[in-house]
């Protein structure tokens, strides 16, 4: 791929002088990110997680920060903003089919936002992210850099999908189709949440978090360089695990741990169905 090779070459150059070639390549990358033609990570059934990383895309985004200059992006002189000129706000028109409710949301240039996405204020989508059709991003929710969000996902109020821009080979956060992410959840460090899973309010998932599956009687953990993968249709809630030795046991302390308490059934589907009326 010509653009990938060009980005790789420019990224490795040790220079502080950036000619038109740098800006032209980065602009082309942003256009392809905006259209969804390229992604920081993409489905790959041959991978254990079902996804593969495209490091060159991450390098291109980092190159954009390197070549950018801070400029005044203030609105009418009343709302002061100062950021790299290579990352302005994403241009969205009525024809884009994206619903952005007034109230202070921001979508950075260089990300894909699909048809029928609803953005409740204030929320934020960072560069490199991919948000597919019909997803709802609720108030105070974050879609971090390079995070990949599937179709008809609901990111509830206060939920956070962490950005994973560096190292360039690391898996970004992945949330597949029809996942419900409850309020004040956090998904970080390249965790993959598979199709139709449900994260109960307050659930925190990181790459080093063991997840206890009470239904199948197993402990789910990251294996080597592979990310933590939450199974399809799993219902995950916050739990705790008693410290079994030492001072922690004497003090009767417990550690936080997410727990799979069930897999989706008709009752689960009915309880989350009401959100469709909000879209």
C-alpha positions as a Markdown table, in Angstrom:
| # | Residue | x | y | z |
|---|---|---|---|---|
| 1 | Unk | 0.0 | 0.0 | 0.0 |
| 2 | Unk | 1.6 | 3.2 | -1.2 |
| 3 | Unk | 0.4 | 5.4 | 1.7 |
| 4 | Unk | 1.4 | 3.0 | 4.3 |
| 5 | Unk | 4.9 | 2.8 | 2.9 |
| 6 | Unk | 5.1 | 6.6 | 2.7 |
| 7 | Unk | 3.9 | 7.0 | 6.3 |
| 8 | Unk | 6.5 | 4.4 | 7.5 |
| 9 | Unk | 9.3 | 6.2 | 5.7 |
| 10 | Unk | 8.4 | 9.7 | 6.9 |
| 11 | Unk | 7.8 | 8.5 | 10.5 |
| 12 | Unk | 11.4 | 7.2 | 10.7 |
| 13 | Unk | 13.0 | 10.4 | 9.4 |
| 14 | Unk | 14.9 | 12.3 | 12.1 |
| 15 | Unk | 14.2 | 15.9 | 11.1 |
| 16 | Unk | 12.6 | 19.0 | 12.5 |
| 17 | Unk | 11.9 | 20.4 | 9.0 |
| 18 | Unk | 8.7 | 19.2 | 7.4 |
| 19 | Unk | 8.1 | 19.8 | 3.8 |
| 20 | Unk | 4.9 | 19.4 | 1.8 |
| 21 | Unk | 5.4 | 15.6 | 1.5 |
| 22 | Unk | 4.7 | 15.3 | 5.3 |
| 23 | Unk | 1.6 | 17.3 | 5.2 |
| 24 | Unk | 0.2 | 15.8 | 2.0 |
| 25 | Unk | 0.7 | 12.2 | 3.4 |
| 26 | Unk | -0.9 | 13.1 | 6.7 |
| 27 | Unk | -3.8 | 14.8 | 5.0 |
| 28 | Unk | -4.5 | 11.7 | 2.9 |
| 29 | Unk | -4.3 | 9.5 | 6.0 |
| 30 | Unk | -6.9 | 11.8 | 7.7 |
| 31 | Unk | -9.2 | 11.6 | 4.7 |
| 32 | Unk | -9.1 | 7.8 | 4.8 |
| 33 | Unk | -9.6 | 7.7 | 8.5 |
| 34 | Unk | -12.6 | 10.1 | 8.2 |
| 35 | Unk | -14.2 | 7.9 | 5.5 |
| 36 | Unk | -13.4 | 4.6 | 7.3 |
| 37 | Unk | -11.3 | 3.4 | 4.5 |
| 38 | Unk | -8.4 | 2.7 | 6.8 |
| 39 | Unk | -8.5 | 1.9 | 10.5 |
| 40 | Unk | -6.0 | 1.7 | 13.4 |
| 41 | Unk | -7.3 | -1.9 | 13.9 |
| 42 | Unk | -9.6 | -4.1 | 11.8 |
| 43 | Unk | -11.3 | -7.4 | 12.1 |
| 44 | Unk | -9.1 | -10.5 | 11.4 |
| 45 | Unk | -10.6 | -13.9 | 12.0 |
| 46 | Unk | -7.1 | -15.5 | 11.9 |
| 47 | Unk | -6.1 | -13.6 | 15.1 |
| 48 | Unk | -7.0 | -15.0 | 18.6 |
| 49 | Unk | -8.8 | -11.8 | 19.5 |
| 50 | Unk | -10.5 | -11.6 | 16.0 |
| 51 | Unk | -8.6 | -8.3 | 15.4 |
| 52 | Unk | -5.3 | -7.0 | 14.1 |
| 53 | Unk | -3.5 | -3.8 | 14.6 |
| 54 | Unk | -2.3 | -1.5 | 11.8 |
| 55 | Unk | 0.8 | 0.1 | 13.3 |
| 56 | Unk | 1.4 | 2.3 | 10.3 |
| 57 | Unk | -1.9 | 4.1 | 10.9 |
| 58 | Unk | -0.9 | 4.9 | 14.5 |
| 59 | Unk | 2.5 | 6.1 | 13.2 |
| 60 | Unk | 0.7 | 8.4 | 10.8 |
| 61 | Unk | -1.4 | 9.9 | 13.7 |
| 62 | Unk | 1.7 | 10.4 | 15.8 |
| 63 | Unk | 3.4 | 12.0 | 12.7 |
| 64 | Unk | 0.5 | 14.5 | 12.6 |
| 65 | Unk | 1.2 | 15.6 | 16.2 |
| 66 | Unk | 4.9 | 15.9 | 15.4 |
| 67 | Unk | 4.4 | 18.2 | 12.3 |
| 68 | Unk | 1.6 | 20.2 | 13.8 |
| 69 | Unk | 1.9 | 23.7 | 15.2 |
| 70 | Unk | -0.2 | 25.1 | 18.0 |
| 71 | Unk | -2.7 | 27.6 | 16.6 |
| 72 | Unk | -5.7 | 29.6 | 17.8 |
| 73 | Unk | -8.8 | 27.6 | 17.3 |
| 74 | Unk | -11.0 | 29.8 | 19.5 |
| 75 | Unk | -14.7 | 30.2 | 18.7 |
| 76 | Unk | -15.8 | 33.8 | 18.2 |
| 77 | Unk | -13.1 | 34.9 | 20.6 |
| 78 | Unk | -15.3 | 33.7 | 23.5 |
| 79 | Unk | -14.4 | 30.0 | 23.7 |
| 80 | Unk | -10.6 | 29.8 | 23.7 |
| 81 | Unk | -9.0 | 26.7 | 22.2 |
| 82 | Unk | -5.3 | 26.2 | 21.3 |
| 83 | Unk | -4.3 | 22.9 | 19.6 |
| 84 | Unk | -2.1 | 21.4 | 16.8 |
| 85 | Unk | -3.3 | 22.8 | 13.5 |
| 86 | Unk | -3.2 | 19.3 | 12.1 |
| 87 | Unk | -6.1 | 18.2 | 14.3 |
| 88 | Unk | -9.0 | 20.6 | 14.0 |
| 89 | Unk | -12.6 | 19.6 | 14.7 |
| 90 | Unk | -14.0 | 17.0 | 12.3 |
| 91 | Unk | -16.2 | 18.6 | 9.6 |
| 92 | Unk | -19.7 | 17.1 | 9.9 |
| 93 | Unk | -22.7 | 18.1 | 7.7 |
| 94 | Unk | -26.4 | 17.4 | 7.9 |
| 95 | Unk | -25.9 | 14.8 | 5.2 |
| 96 | Unk | -23.5 | 12.9 | 7.5 |
| 97 | Unk | -26.5 | 11.6 | 9.4 |
| 98 | Unk | -24.9 | 12.1 | 12.8 |
| 99 | Unk | -27.0 | 13.6 | 15.6 |
| 100 | Unk | -25.0 | 16.0 | 17.8 |
| 101 | Unk | -27.1 | 17.4 | 20.6 |
| 102 | Unk | -26.0 | 20.9 | 21.6 |
| 103 | Unk | -23.9 | 21.2 | 24.8 |
| 104 | Unk | -20.2 | 21.1 | 24.4 |
| 105 | Unk | -19.3 | 17.9 | 22.6 |
| 106 | Unk | -16.1 | 17.6 | 20.4 |
| 107 | Unk | -15.2 | 15.2 | 17.6 |
| 108 | Unk | -11.6 | 15.5 | 16.4 |
| 109 | Unk | -10.6 | 15.3 | 12.8 |
| 110 | Unk | -9.2 | 11.9 | 11.6 |
| 111 | Unk | -11.9 | 9.6 | 13.0 |
| 112 | Unk | -14.9 | 7.8 | 11.5 |
| 113 | Unk | -18.4 | 8.4 | 12.7 |
| 114 | Unk | -21.1 | 6.4 | 11.0 |
| 115 | Unk | -24.7 | 7.0 | 10.0 |
| 116 | Unk | -27.2 | 7.3 | 12.8 |
| 117 | Unk | -24.6 | 7.9 | 15.6 |
| 118 | Unk | -26.1 | 9.9 | 18.5 |
| 119 | Unk | -23.8 | 12.2 | 20.5 |
| 120 | Unk | -25.2 | 13.4 | 23.8 |
| 121 | Unk | -23.4 | 16.4 | 25.4 |
| 122 | Unk | -20.7 | 16.6 | 26.5 |
| 123 | Unk | -18.8 | 13.8 | 24.9 |
| 124 | Unk | -15.5 | 13.4 | 23.0 |
| 125 | Unk | -14.2 | 11.3 | 20.2 |
| 126 | Unk | -10.5 | 11.4 | 19.6 |
| 127 | Unk | -8.4 | 11.0 | 16.5 |
| 128 | Unk | -8.0 | 7.5 | 15.0 |
| 129 | Unk | -11.3 | 6.3 | 16.6 |
| 130 | Unk | -13.9 | 4.4 | 14.6 |
| 131 | Unk | -17.6 | 4.6 | 15.7 |
| 132 | Unk | -19.9 | 2.5 | 13.6 |
| 133 | Unk | -23.6 | 3.1 | 12.6 |
| 134 | Unk | -26.3 | 3.5 | 15.1 |
| 135 | Unk | -24.1 | 3.9 | 18.2 |
| 136 | Unk | -25.1 | 6.1 | 21.1 |
| 137 | Unk | -22.4 | 8.0 | 22.9 |
| 138 | Unk | -23.9 | 9.4 | 26.1 |
| 139 | Unk | -23.0 | 12.4 | 28.3 |
| 140 | Unk | -19.4 | 12.6 | 29.6 |
| 141 | Unk | -18.4 | 9.5 | 27.6 |
| 142 | Unk | -15.0 | 9.3 | 25.9 |
| 143 | Unk | -14.0 | 7.4 | 22.8 |
| 144 | Unk | -10.2 | 7.4 | 23.1 |
| 145 | Unk | -7.6 | 7.6 | 20.3 |
| 146 | Unk | -7.8 | 4.6 | 18.0 |
| 147 | Unk | -10.7 | 2.9 | 19.9 |
| 148 | Unk | -12.9 | 0.8 | 17.6 |
| 149 | Unk | -16.6 | 0.8 | 18.4 |
| 150 | Unk | -19.1 | -1.4 | 16.5 |
| 151 | Unk | -22.7 | -0.9 | 15.4 |
| 152 | Unk | -25.6 | -0.1 | 17.7 |
| 153 | Unk | -23.3 | 0.1 | 20.8 |
| 154 | Unk | -24.5 | 2.2 | 23.8 |
| 155 | Unk | -21.7 | 4.0 | 25.7 |
| 156 | Unk | -23.6 | 5.1 | 28.8 |
| 157 | Unk | -23.0 | 8.3 | 30.7 |
| 158 | Unk | -19.5 | 8.7 | 32.1 |
| 159 | Unk | -18.1 | 5.6 | 30.3 |
| 160 | Unk | -14.5 | 5.7 | 29.1 |
| 161 | Unk | -12.8 | 3.8 | 26.3 |
| 162 | Unk | -9.2 | 4.5 | 26.8 |
| 163 | Unk | -6.9 | 5.7 | 24.0 |
| 164 | Unk | -4.0 | 3.4 | 23.0 |
| 165 | Unk | -1.8 | 5.3 | 20.6 |
| 166 | Unk | 1.5 | 4.1 | 21.9 |
| 167 | Unk | 3.2 | 1.7 | 21.6 |
| 168 | Unk | 2.2 | 1.6 | 17.9 |
| 169 | Unk | 1.9 | -2.2 | 17.9 |
| 170 | Unk | -0.4 | -2.4 | 20.9 |
| 171 | Unk | -4.1 | -3.3 | 20.4 |
| 172 | Unk | -6.5 | -0.4 | 20.9 |
| 173 | Unk | -9.7 | -0.8 | 22.9 |
| 174 | Unk | -12.3 | -2.8 | 20.8 |
| 175 | Unk | -16.0 | -2.8 | 21.5 |
| 176 | Unk | -17.9 | -4.9 | 19.0 |
| 177 | Unk | -21.5 | -4.7 | 17.8 |
| 178 | Unk | -24.5 | -4.3 | 20.1 |
| 179 | Unk | -22.4 | -4.0 | 23.3 |
| 180 | Unk | -23.9 | -2.1 | 26.2 |
| 181 | Unk | -21.3 | -0.3 | 28.3 |
| 182 | Unk | -23.0 | 0.8 | 31.5 |
| 183 | Unk | -22.5 | 4.2 | 33.3 |
| 184 | Unk | -19.1 | 5.0 | 34.7 |
| 185 | Unk | -17.4 | 2.0 | 33.1 |
| 186 | Unk | -13.8 | 2.0 | 32.0 |
| 187 | Unk | -12.3 | -0.1 | 29.3 |
| 188 | Unk | -8.5 | 0.3 | 28.9 |
| 189 | Unk | -5.2 | -1.2 | 27.6 |
| 190 | Unk | -6.5 | -2.8 | 24.4 |
| 191 | Unk | -9.3 | -4.9 | 26.0 |
| 192 | Unk | -11.6 | -6.5 | 23.4 |
| 193 | Unk | -15.3 | -6.7 | 24.3 |
| 194 | Unk | -17.0 | -9.1 | 22.0 |
| 195 | Unk | -20.4 | -8.8 | 20.3 |
| 196 | Unk | -23.5 | -8.2 | 22.5 |
| 197 | Unk | -21.7 | -8.3 | 25.8 |
| 198 | Unk | -23.1 | -6.1 | 28.7 |
| 199 | Unk | -20.8 | -4.2 | 31.1 |
| 200 | Unk | -22.7 | -3.4 | 34.3 |
| 201 | Unk | -22.4 | 0.1 | 35.7 |
| 202 | Unk | -19.0 | 0.8 | 37.2 |
| 203 | Unk | -17.2 | -2.2 | 35.6 |
| 204 | Unk | -13.5 | -1.5 | 35.0 |
| 205 | Unk | -11.5 | -3.7 | 32.5 |
| 206 | Unk | -7.8 | -3.4 | 31.9 |
| 207 | Unk | -5.3 | -5.7 | 30.2 |
| 208 | Unk | -4.1 | -7.0 | 33.5 |
| 209 | Unk | -7.5 | -7.6 | 35.0 |
| 210 | Unk | -8.5 | -11.2 | 35.6 |
| 211 | Unk | -12.2 | -11.7 | 34.9 |
| 212 | Unk | -14.0 | -14.5 | 36.9 |
| 213 | Unk | -16.6 | -16.3 | 34.8 |
| 214 | Unk | -19.1 | -17.8 | 37.3 |
| 215 | Unk | -21.1 | -19.4 | 34.6 |
| 216 | Unk | -18.4 | -21.4 | 32.9 |
| 217 | Unk | -16.1 | -21.8 | 35.9 |
| 218 | Unk | -13.0 | -20.2 | 34.4 |
| 219 | Unk | -10.8 | -17.2 | 34.9 |
| 220 | Unk | -10.3 | -15.1 | 31.8 |
| 221 | Unk | -6.9 | -13.4 | 31.5 |
| 222 | Unk | -4.7 | -11.8 | 28.9 |
| 223 | Unk | -2.4 | -14.4 | 27.3 |
| 224 | Unk | 1.1 | -13.1 | 26.4 |
| 225 | Unk | 0.8 | -10.3 | 23.9 |
| 226 | Unk | -2.8 | -11.0 | 23.2 |
| 227 | Unk | -5.4 | -8.7 | 24.8 |
| 228 | Unk | -8.0 | -9.5 | 27.4 |
| 229 | Unk | -11.1 | -10.7 | 25.6 |
| 230 | Unk | -14.6 | -10.6 | 27.1 |
| 231 | Unk | -16.7 | -13.4 | 25.5 |
| 232 | Unk | -19.8 | -12.6 | 23.3 |
| 233 | Unk | -23.0 | -12.0 | 25.3 |
| 234 | Unk | -21.2 | -12.0 | 28.6 |
| 235 | Unk | -22.9 | -9.9 | 31.4 |
| 236 | Unk | -20.0 | -8.5 | 33.5 |
| 237 | Unk | -20.5 | -6.7 | 36.8 |
| 238 | Unk | -18.1 | -5.3 | 39.4 |
| 239 | Unk | -17.1 | -7.8 | 42.1 |
| 240 | Unk | -14.5 | -8.3 | 44.8 |
| 241 | Unk | -12.0 | -11.0 | 45.7 |
| 242 | Unk | -10.8 | -11.6 | 49.3 |
| 243 | Unk | -7.1 | -11.3 | 50.0 |
| 244 | Unk | -6.2 | -14.8 | 51.2 |
| 245 | Unk | -2.8 | -14.2 | 52.9 |
| 246 | Unk | -0.7 | -11.7 | 54.8 |
| 247 | Unk | -1.7 | -8.4 | 56.2 |
| 248 | Unk | -4.5 | -8.1 | 53.7 |
| 249 | Unk | -6.2 | -11.2 | 55.1 |
| 250 | Unk | -5.7 | -9.9 | 58.7 |
| 251 | Unk | -7.3 | -6.6 | 57.8 |
| 252 | Unk | -10.1 | -8.4 | 56.0 |
| 253 | Unk | -9.4 | -6.6 | 52.7 |
| 254 | Unk | -10.7 | -7.4 | 49.3 |
| 255 | Unk | -9.6 | -6.5 | 45.8 |
| 256 | Unk | -11.8 | -5.3 | 42.9 |
| 257 | Unk | -12.4 | -7.8 | 40.2 |
| 258 | Unk | -15.0 | -8.0 | 37.3 |
| 259 | Unk | -17.3 | -11.0 | 37.4 |
| 260 | Unk | -19.3 | -12.6 | 34.6 |
| 261 | Unk | -22.6 | -13.5 | 36.3 |
| 262 | Unk | -24.6 | -14.7 | 33.3 |
| 263 | Unk | -24.8 | -14.6 | 29.5 |
| 264 | Unk | -27.5 | -12.6 | 27.7 |
| 265 | Unk | -31.0 | -14.0 | 27.7 |
| 266 | Unk | -34.5 | -12.7 | 27.0 |
| 267 | Unk | -34.7 | -10.9 | 30.3 |
| 268 | Unk | -31.4 | -9.1 | 29.6 |
| 269 | Unk | -32.6 | -8.1 | 26.1 |
| 270 | Unk | -35.8 | -6.7 | 27.5 |
| 271 | Unk | -34.1 | -4.7 | 30.2 |
| 272 | Unk | -31.9 | -2.8 | 27.7 |
| 273 | Unk | -34.4 | -2.5 | 24.9 |
| 274 | Unk | -35.8 | 0.8 | 26.1 |
| 275 | Unk | -32.7 | 2.7 | 25.0 |
| 276 | Unk | -33.8 | 2.4 | 21.4 |
| 277 | Unk | -36.5 | 5.0 | 22.0 |
| 278 | Unk | -33.7 | 7.6 | 22.7 |
| 279 | Unk | -32.0 | 7.3 | 19.4 |
